[in-house]
C-alpha cells in the first residue's frame, strides 16, 4: 500500500532539499540571475501571498545585505488594485508555488499591460504561470500534494538567498570566494533544520498541556524571523484553527503585552 504523504513528510525532506539546492545553486538561479544582471535592475519587487510571501520575507534582509538592493513584498491583490507603481529599474517577480494561482496570473497581466517583462517563480515551469512569463524559474521545491505547503517556504527563502549570492558575484559585489563562503554558511541550515526536527517531539511532549489548551496565540519575530513568525501564525490558523496574530517583537510589547513597569 502506497504511503500517503503528510505535512511531516515534506518537513522531514527539507534538509535534503537544502543540501541539493545549495549544490545546484548556479543552475537553479540562472534564469533569474541572468535577468537581473542583463536588465540593469536596482531593486526587486516580490508579488506573493501566504506561504510564498512568508518565505520571501524570510529572505528579504539577506537579499538587501548581500545584493545591496531594496526589496519590496506586496500581495497580488494589493499589486493589482493599487500598489503597482514599480519603476524601470525594479525587477518584479511573481511567485506561485503551484503556478496556477489566479491572483498571480492577474498580477502578470498588470505587468504585461505596462510593457514590462513578466518574471515568474514557481514549482512548475510548465504551469499556467510559466506559459505566460518571459522568464520563469523553478525554485527547487519539488512537488507537495498536501493542502498546506511546508517545504515551499524553506526552499523559496533559500532560492532567494542563493539568487542574491550568485547575482552579487556576477555583478562584482562579491568575489567568487566570498560567494562560496556564504553558500557554505547556508549549507549549515540543513543540519540545523534536522536538529530542530529531532528536538520537536520532546518539546511537544513536555508542553503538550499548554499547547493543546490554547484558544489563541501570538507569534513574534524580528528581522528575518518576522517571516518565520508569519508562517507560524499562518500554519496555526490553517491546521488547528486557533486565532493567531503575528507581531514584530517591539510592536508586541507596545500592543497586546502592555508593559506597566520599566
MARLORO-5087 format. One record per residue (C-alpha): x, y, z. Coordinates in steps of 0.2 Angstrom, whole numbers, plus 5000, padded with zeros to 4 digits. Layout:
// MARLORO-5087
XYZ ...
END
This chain:
// MARLORO-5087
500050005000 500750174995 501150295009 500050445009 501250595012 500850715026 501550885031 502850805042 503550705027 503850865017 504650945033 505750795035 506350815017 506950995020 508750965025 509050855009 508250994998 509351125006 510951025003 510450984985 509851164980 511451244988 512551124977 511451164962 511451354966 512151424950 511051324938 509451344949 509551534950 510251564932 508651624924 508351754937 510151804939 510351824920 508851934920 509352044935 511152064928 510652094910 509152204914 510152334924 508952324939 509252404955 507852354966 506652204967 504852184970 504152014975 502251994972 501751844983 500451794996 500351665010 501751555012 502651624997 502551795005 503251725021 504651635013 505151795003 505051895020 506251775027 507551815013 507251995012 508552065024 509851935017 509552004999 509652185005 511352155014 512152045000 511552114984 511452294990 509752324984 508052364991 506652234992 504852264992 503552124995 501752154990 500252044989 499452004972 497852094977 498652254983 499852244967 498352234955 497152354964 498352494969 500152464973 501052444956 502052594953 503652504950 504952594940 506152544926 507552484937 506352374948 506352194944 504552124948 504551944952 502851854954 502851694965 501651554964 502151384970 500851294960 500951404946 499051414944 498551544957 497351664948 497951814958 499751784952 499151774934 498151934937 499752014943 500651964927 499352054917 499652214926 501552194922 501252154904 500052304902 501452414907 502552344893 503752264906 504552094905 503551964915 504551864928 503851714937 504551604951 503651434953 503751254957 503151204940 503851294925 502551214913 501151284923 499951424918 501151554926 502651484917 501751494900 501351674901 503051734908 504551804898 505751724911 505251584923 506251494936 505951344946 506451374964 506851194968 505351154979 504850984971 503050934972 501950954988 500250864987 499650925004 498451075006 499551175017 501351185010 502851175021 504451135010 503951284999 504351415012 506151345016 506551314998 505951484992 506851585006 508451485001 508151514982 508151704985 509651694996 510651594983 510051714969 510751864979 512451774981 512551724963 511951894957 513151984969 514651884962 514151914944 514052104947 515652104956 514852154973 515651994980 517151894974 516951714969 517751654986 516651774996 515151704987 515651524991 515951565009 514151625011 513451475002 514451365014 513551455028 511851425020 512351245019 512451235038 510551275038 510251095033 511051025049 510151155060 508551115052 508750925055 509250965073 507751065076 506650925069 507450805081 507050905096 505250945091 504450785098 505150805115 504650995116 502850955111 502850815124 503450925138 502251075133 500850965127 499551035140 499951215136 499951185118 498351085117 497451205128 497751365118 496251465112 497351595104 499151635101 500451775097 501951735087 503351865087 504951895077 506152025071 507152045055 507251885045 506251795058 504751905056 504551795041 504651635052 503451715064 502151755050 502251575043 502051505061 500451615063 499851555046 500051375050 499251385067 497751455059 497751335044 498051175054 497251195072 496051335068 496751445083 496651635080 498451685079 499251855077 500951895072 501952045079 503652125077 504452105094 504352285099 502652305092 502052165104 502752255119 501852415113 500252325110 499552165116 500852145130 500752325138 502152345150 501652435166 503352435174 505052485167 
END
